[in-house]
Amino acid sequence: MNPIYVALDTPELEKARAIASAVRGHVGGLKLGLEFFMAQGPQGVRALADIGLPIFLDVKLHDIPNTVAGAMRSLSPLDLAIVNVHAAGGRAMMAAAREAMRPATKVIAVTVLTSLDASDLADIGVGGAPADQVARLADLTCSAGLDGIVCSAHEVAARRAAWSDGLFVIPGIRPAGSDIGDQKRVMTPRQARDAGASVLVVGRPITGAADPAEAAAAIAASLE
Ligand SMILES: O=c1ccn([C@@H]2O[C@H](COP(=O)(O)O)[C@@H](O)[C@H]2O)c(=O)[nH]1
């Protein structure tokens, strides 16, 4: 299975559709995030589902359990492959999210955003290294009955050792020499896959390339 999910971060349906169509043969799924979903809503998700690839809806829900469960019920008919919440919302919220979503959709939790490092965590009152906080929140996510986590490639080997059948979704993927942008905990596609990633989320290295299909093909080839 091709582990690459291309992150279509645009508010424009036609732009998202054009990139998805161009890279279709080189990726395993589409990742739709807040920029797309706020502009296009469930109708936009249905439109991109017509491309025929699994969809990860990266909405990172974080609210009280009753509200998150209601949001999951609203998203349930979309037939998503993966949807997510923030693990920091707590055990009851995560369990409510899992319960409310159709069983076929994997519900996973964001641990520590890949744009954060130890100094960013200190700013919000979390001491220690990102790996420590990822470990705490991964254990909580597993015990709440979810299907996996979002973390960086730097933490995935240790987390997979502790949760062998978890789904490990890894953003912060950067081919060697590419611009890191706002990401802080990054790895190459090959390193991330070899460390134990289930899904590699790749946005700008593909969508910002002059030829997105060529960029996606090169990343796929680097995994062979
Ligand atoms: O910790 C996280 C969680 C989600 N993301 C999302 O992944 C993509 C990454 O895009 P790039 O352009 O490859 O940086 C983006 O949609 C984020 O919202 C993340 O980066 N880190």
The ligand as an ORCA input file, in Angstrom:
! r2SCAN-3c Opt
* xyz 0 1
  O       1.194     17.738     13.857
  C       0.698     18.001     12.743
  C      -0.608     17.705     12.418
  C      -1.079     17.994     11.170
  N      -0.298     18.585     10.252
  C      -0.864     18.856      8.916
  O      -0.106     18.130      7.931
  C       0.091     18.913      6.775
  C       1.560     19.105      6.551
  O       1.760     19.934      5.430
  P       3.213     20.318      4.901
  O       2.929     21.317      3.823
  O       3.823     19.043      4.378
  O       3.988     20.902      6.041
  C      -0.676     20.228      6.994
  O      -1.923     20.107      6.372
  C      -0.855     20.318      8.496
  O      -2.059     20.951      8.859
  C       0.989     18.887     10.566
  O       1.752     19.438      9.740
  N       1.462     18.572     11.804
*
